[in-house]
Amino acid sequence: MVSKLRKLYANKIHLIKMKNLLINSITKGKRKNGSSIILFGKCEYSIHKSAKINLNNGHLALNRYITKSDPFIGNIELYENAEVNVNQTFFIHSGCDVMVFKNAKLNLGGGYINRYAKIRCYSSITIGLGVAISENVSIWDSDAHAIIGKEHLLTQPIVIGNRVWIGTNVTILKGVIIGDGAIIAAGSVVTNNIPANCLAAGIPAKVIKENVEWK
Protein backbone atom coordinates (compact mmCIF):
# COMPACT_ATOMS: atom_id res chain seq x y z
CA MET A 1 0.00 0.00 0.00
CA VAL A 2 2.77 2.41 0.96
CA SER A 3 4.70 1.64 -2.22
CA LYS A 4 1.59 2.31 -4.35
CA LEU A 5 1.07 5.67 -2.66
CA ARG A 6 4.70 6.57 -3.25
CA LYS A 7 4.38 5.62 -6.90
CA LEU A 8 1.22 7.72 -7.31
CA TYR A 9 2.91 10.68 -5.63
CA ALA A 10 5.99 10.29 -7.87
CA ASN A 11 3.76 10.19 -10.97
CA LYS A 12 1.94 13.31 -9.80
CA ILE A 13 5.21 15.20 -9.28
CA HIS A 14 6.42 14.07 -12.71
CA LEU A 15 3.25 15.35 -14.40
CA ILE A 16 3.54 18.71 -12.64
CA LYS A 17 7.17 19.05 -13.75
CA MET A 18 6.22 18.24 -17.33
CA LYS A 19 3.38 20.79 -17.19
CA ASN A 20 5.79 23.46 -15.96
CA LEU A 21 8.28 22.66 -18.70
CA LEU A 22 5.51 22.90 -21.28
CA ILE A 23 4.08 26.26 -20.18
CA ASN A 24 7.56 27.79 -20.06
CA SER A 25 8.44 26.45 -23.50
CA ILE A 26 5.24 27.45 -25.33
CA THR A 27 4.73 30.87 -23.71
CA LYS A 28 6.55 33.80 -25.28
CA GLY A 29 8.40 36.37 -23.18
CA LYS A 30 11.69 37.15 -21.49
CA ARG A 31 12.93 35.08 -18.54
CA LYS A 32 15.81 36.78 -16.75
CA ASN A 33 18.05 35.50 -13.95
CA GLY A 34 16.67 31.95 -14.02
CA SER A 35 13.07 33.07 -13.59
CA SER A 36 10.24 30.73 -14.56
CA ILE A 37 6.50 30.16 -14.50
CA ILE A 38 5.59 27.62 -11.81
CA LEU A 39 2.25 25.85 -11.75
CA PHE A 40 1.05 24.10 -8.60
CA GLY A 41 -1.57 21.40 -8.21
CA LYS A 42 -4.58 21.49 -10.52
CA CYS A 43 -3.74 24.62 -12.49
CA GLU A 44 -5.19 25.00 -15.97
CA TYR A 45 -4.05 27.50 -18.57
CA SER A 46 -5.01 28.85 -21.98
CA ILE A 47 -2.37 31.11 -23.51
CA HIS A 48 -2.66 32.62 -26.99
CA LYS A 49 0.40 32.14 -29.19
CA SER A 50 0.93 35.93 -29.32
CA ALA A 51 0.66 36.46 -25.52
CA LYS A 52 3.75 37.03 -23.36
CA ILE A 53 4.84 36.45 -19.78
CA ASN A 54 7.97 38.47 -18.98
CA LEU A 55 9.85 37.63 -15.78
CA ASN A 56 12.54 40.03 -14.60
CA ASN A 57 14.04 38.82 -11.33
CA GLY A 58 11.78 36.16 -9.87
CA HIS A 59 9.15 33.53 -10.50
CA LEU A 60 5.43 33.67 -11.22
CA ALA A 61 3.84 30.97 -9.05
CA LEU A 62 0.22 30.13 -9.90
CA ASN A 63 -2.26 28.13 -7.81
CA ARG A 64 0.36 27.74 -5.07
CA TYR A 65 -1.10 25.61 -2.31
CA ILE A 66 -1.41 26.59 1.35
CA THR A 67 -1.33 22.91 2.32
CA LYS A 68 -0.20 20.02 0.12
CA SER A 69 -3.69 18.52 0.22
CA ASP A 70 -5.22 21.72 -1.18
CA PRO A 71 -7.84 20.57 -3.76
CA PHE A 72 -8.63 23.90 -5.45
CA ILE A 73 -8.31 24.40 -9.20
CA GLY A 74 -6.49 27.43 -10.59
CA ASN A 75 -6.85 29.03 -14.00
CA ILE A 76 -4.98 31.56 -16.11
CA GLU A 77 -6.07 32.76 -19.55
CA LEU A 78 -4.10 35.12 -21.78
CA TYR A 79 -5.73 36.35 -24.98
CA GLU A 80 -4.28 37.82 -28.16
CA ASN A 81 -1.28 40.10 -27.46
CA ALA A 82 -1.94 39.97 -23.72
CA GLU A 83 1.09 40.58 -21.53
CA VAL A 84 2.05 39.72 -17.97
CA ASN A 85 5.13 41.47 -16.57
CA VAL A 86 6.59 40.27 -13.27
CA ASN A 87 9.33 42.25 -11.52
CA GLN A 88 10.12 40.03 -8.52
CA THR A 89 8.65 36.71 -7.36
CA PHE A 90 4.86 36.87 -7.17
CA PHE A 91 2.63 34.16 -5.67
CA ILE A 92 -1.03 33.77 -6.62
CA HIS A 93 -2.41 31.05 -4.38
CA SER A 94 -4.86 28.21 -4.96
CA GLY A 95 -8.23 28.72 -6.58
CA CYS A 96 -6.96 31.69 -8.60
CA ASP A 97 -8.80 32.80 -11.72
CA VAL A 98 -6.76 35.21 -13.83
CA MET A 99 -7.85 36.52 -17.23
CA VAL A 100 -5.83 39.02 -19.28
CA PHE A 101 -7.76 40.05 -22.36
CA LYS A 102 -6.69 41.16 -25.83
CA ASN A 103 -3.88 43.78 -25.79
CA ALA A 104 -4.11 44.14 -21.99
CA LYS A 105 -1.19 44.28 -19.54
CA LEU A 106 -1.03 42.82 -16.04
CA ASN A 107 2.02 44.17 -14.18
CA LEU A 108 3.02 42.40 -10.97
CA GLY A 109 5.75 43.71 -8.67
CA GLY A 110 6.40 41.27 -5.84
CA GLY A 111 4.36 39.70 -3.05
CA TYR A 112 1.33 37.47 -2.92
CA ILE A 113 -2.40 37.12 -3.37
CA ASN A 114 -4.06 34.48 -1.21
CA ARG A 115 -6.72 31.91 -2.18
CA TYR A 116 -9.58 32.50 -4.64
CA ALA A 117 -8.18 35.63 -6.31
CA LYS A 118 -10.18 36.83 -9.30
CA ILE A 119 -8.39 39.17 -11.71
CA ARG A 120 -10.01 40.53 -14.87
CA CYS A 121 -7.57 42.69 -16.83
CA TYR A 122 -9.14 44.31 -19.89
CA SER A 123 -6.60 47.13 -20.26
CA SER A 124 -4.06 47.65 -17.46
CA ILE A 125 -3.66 46.48 -13.87
CA THR A 126 -0.45 47.26 -11.98
CA ILE A 127 0.35 45.80 -8.54
CA GLY A 128 3.48 46.99 -6.72
CA LEU A 129 6.23 45.44 -4.62
CA GLY A 130 5.79 43.87 -1.19
CA VAL A 131 2.02 43.56 -1.42
CA ALA A 132 -0.05 41.33 0.87
CA ILE A 133 -3.46 40.57 -0.62
CA SER A 134 -5.83 38.32 1.30
CA GLU A 135 -8.40 35.70 0.26
CA ASN A 136 -11.31 36.12 -2.11
CA VAL A 137 -10.18 39.46 -3.55
CA SER A 138 -11.52 40.61 -6.93
CA ILE A 139 -9.70 43.13 -9.12
CA TRP A 140 -11.54 44.33 -12.26
CA ASP A 141 -10.40 47.23 -14.46
CA SER A 142 -13.63 47.17 -16.50
CA ASP A 143 -17.38 47.06 -16.05
CA ALA A 144 -17.42 44.44 -18.83
CA HIS A 145 -20.71 45.94 -20.09
CA ALA A 146 -21.11 49.59 -21.11
CA ILE A 147 -23.82 52.05 -20.14
CA ILE A 148 -25.16 53.62 -23.35
CA GLY A 149 -23.70 57.08 -23.80
CA LYS A 150 -20.82 56.40 -21.39
CA GLU A 151 -18.89 53.80 -23.36
CA HIS A 152 -15.64 55.74 -22.81
CA LEU A 153 -15.87 54.94 -19.10
CA LEU A 154 -16.09 51.18 -19.65
CA THR A 155 -12.43 50.41 -18.84
CA GLN A 156 -9.92 52.36 -16.75
CA PRO A 157 -6.50 51.27 -15.41
CA ILE A 158 -5.95 50.16 -11.82
CA VAL A 159 -2.73 50.90 -9.90
CA ILE A 160 -2.00 49.31 -6.51
CA GLY A 161 1.15 50.73 -4.93
CA ASN A 162 4.04 49.20 -3.01
CA ARG A 163 3.54 47.55 0.40
CA VAL A 164 -0.24 47.66 0.20
CA TRP A 165 -2.22 45.35 2.48
CA ILE A 166 -5.64 44.31 1.18
CA GLY A 167 -8.01 42.40 3.46
CA THR A 168 -10.26 39.47 2.67
CA ASN A 169 -13.35 39.81 0.45
CA VAL A 170 -12.25 43.16 -1.00
CA THR A 171 -13.34 44.27 -4.48
CA ILE A 172 -11.22 46.79 -6.40
CA LEU A 173 -12.88 48.36 -9.42
CA LYS A 174 -11.79 50.31 -12.50
CA GLY A 175 -9.86 53.57 -12.39
CA VAL A 176 -8.60 53.17 -8.82
CA ILE A 177 -5.16 54.19 -7.53
CA ILE A 178 -4.18 52.85 -4.10
CA GLY A 179 -1.14 54.63 -2.65
CA ASP A 180 1.96 53.04 -1.15
CA GLY A 181 1.57 51.56 2.32
CA ALA A 182 -2.22 51.78 2.33
CA ILE A 183 -4.47 49.26 4.10
CA ILE A 184 -7.86 48.24 2.71
CA ALA A 185 -10.12 46.72 5.37
CA ALA A 186 -11.90 43.40 4.85
CA GLY A 187 -15.14 43.52 2.85
CA SER A 188 -14.48 46.92 1.30
CA VAL A 189 -15.40 47.93 -2.24
CA VAL A 190 -12.83 50.35 -3.64
CA THR A 191 -14.25 52.68 -6.27
CA ASN A 192 -12.15 55.83 -5.63
CA ASN A 193 -8.47 56.59 -5.09
CA ILE A 194 -6.98 55.85 -1.68
CA PRO A 195 -3.97 57.97 -0.58
CA ALA A 196 -0.69 56.47 0.64
CA ASN A 197 -0.41 55.26 4.24
CA CYS A 198 -4.13 55.44 4.90
CA LEU A 199 -6.60 52.89 6.26
CA ALA A 200 -9.75 52.70 4.13
CA ALA A 201 -12.93 50.76 4.82
CA GLY A 202 -16.55 50.48 3.73
CA ILE A 203 -18.80 50.34 0.69
CA PRO A 204 -17.60 52.40 -1.04
CA ALA A 205 -14.24 52.48 0.75
CA LYS A 206 -13.38 55.75 2.49
CA VAL A 207 -10.34 56.84 4.47
CA ILE A 208 -10.96 56.29 8.19
CA LYS A 209 -7.41 56.78 9.44
CA GLU A 210 -4.27 58.50 8.14
CA ASN A 211 -0.55 57.96 8.72
CA VAL A 212 -0.88 54.23 9.36
CA GLU A 213 1.88 51.61 9.18
CA TRP A 214 1.68 47.82 9.06
CA LYS A 215 4.01 44.85 9.25
Secondary structure in CASP SS format (residue, H / E / C, confidence):
PFRMAT SS
TARGET T0000
AUTHOR 0000-0000-0000
METHOD secondary structure of the structure
MODEL  1
M C 1.00
V H 1.00
S H 1.00
K H 1.00
L H 1.00
R H 1.00
K H 1.00
L H 1.00
Y H 1.00
A H 1.00
N H 1.00
K H 1.00
I H 1.00
H H 1.00
L H 1.00
I H 1.00
K H 1.00
M H 1.00
K H 1.00
N H 1.00
L H 1.00
L H 1.00
I H 1.00
N H 1.00
S H 1.00
I H 1.00
T C 1.00
K E 1.00
G C 1.00
K C 1.00
R E 1.00
K C 1.00
N C 1.00
G C 1.00
S C 1.00
S C 1.00
I E 1.00
I E 1.00
L E 1.00
F C 1.00
G C 1.00
K C 1.00
C E 1.00
E E 1.00
Y E 1.00
S E 1.00
I E 1.00
H C 1.00
K C 1.00
S C 1.00
A C 1.00
K E 1.00
I E 1.00
N E 1.00
L E 1.00
N C 1.00
N C 1.00
G C 1.00
H C 1.00
L E 1.00
A E 1.00
L E 1.00
N E 1.00
R E 1.00
Y C 1.00
I C 1.00
T C 1.00
K C 1.00
S C 1.00
D C 1.00
P C 1.00
F C 1.00
I C 1.00
G E 1.00
N E 1.00
I E 1.00
E E 1.00
L E 1.00
Y C 1.00
E C 1.00
N C 1.00
A C 1.00
E E 1.00
V E 1.00
N E 1.00
V E 1.00
N C 1.00
Q C 1.00
T C 1.00
F E 1.00
F E 1.00
I E 1.00
H E 1.00
S C 1.00
G C 1.00
C C 1.00
D E 1.00
V E 1.00
M E 1.00
V E 1.00
F C 1.00
K C 1.00
N C 1.00
A C 1.00
K E 1.00
L E 1.00
N E 1.00
L E 1.00
G E 1.00
G E 1.00
G E 1.00
Y E 1.00
I E 1.00
N C 1.00
R C 1.00
Y C 1.00
A C 1.00
K E 1.00
I E 1.00
R E 1.00
C E 1.00
Y C 1.00
S C 1.00
S E 1.00
I E 1.00
T E 1.00
I E 1.00
G E 1.00
L E 1.00
G E 1.00
V E 1.00
A E 1.00
I E 1.00
S C 1.00
E C 1.00
N C 1.00
V C 1.00
S E 1.00
I E 1.00
W E 1.00
D C 1.00
S E 1.00
D C 1.00
A C 1.00
H C 1.00
A C 1.00
I C 1.00
I C 1.00
G C 1.00
K C 1.00
E H 1.00
H H 1.00
L H 1.00
L C 1.00
T E 1.00
Q C 1.00
P C 1.00
I E 1.00
V E 1.00
I E 1.00
G C 1.00
N C 1.00
R C 1.00
V C 1.00
W E 1.00
I E 1.00
G C 1.00
T C 1.00
N C 1.00
V C 1.00
T E 1.00
I E 1.00
L C 1.00
K C 1.00
G C 1.00
V C 1.00
I E 1.00
I E 1.00
G C 1.00
D C 1.00
G C 1.00
A C 1.00
I E 1.00
I E 1.00
A C 1.00
A C 1.00
G C 1.00
S C 1.00
V E 1.00
V E 1.00
T C 1.00
N C 1.00
N C 1.00
I E 1.00
P C 1.00
A C 1.00
N C 1.00
C E 1.00
L E 1.00
A E 1.00
A E 1.00
G C 1.00
I C 1.00
P C 1.00
A C 1.00
K E 1.00
V E 1.00
I E 1.00
K E 1.00
E E 1.00
N C 1.00
V C 1.00
E C 1.00
W C 1.00
K C 1.00
END
